[in-house]
Amino acid sequence: MTEGRPEDIYLGGEIWNYEFALPSSVSGRPRGCKYMGCSALLSDRASVDLAIFSHLDEPHEVRLRLFRSDREARYEAKVYDKTLSIEAQGEVEREDFVPNRQYEIRFTVSTSSDGRTTQEDHVHYYPVRGKEEPYMAFDLDPGGVMRMR
């Protein structure tokens, strides 16, 4: 076994960086997750794309907050906190949105005209093995309800 740094873990014959789930011998894309026993949750791509599709007749705003599930303190776990404006029947897309790892996604949907909240909820994102183009995709449906695809 090759010696690694204290923040590395030994998994499957390779040393993996504990923080970013990168094999220490590779400087490219993550191929795993930091938890033991999660081999089914692997993807070859380093980042995840985001898409939100509006099926509404008026503009809405979506506040997205993403939290890493491997951090206990909220201030350490939060990786994204922004409000996105989505036009009526429009879409928002972000390539290479966040690193490909497990997240809790909290969101608040509100109307752009008066700021009325139509939904507050959360979902979980898990990286999947073999998914060549990992993405987080959501639909904004009538009533201002957002659901993950």
Disulfide bonds with the S-S distance in Angstrom:
Cys33-Cys38 1.76
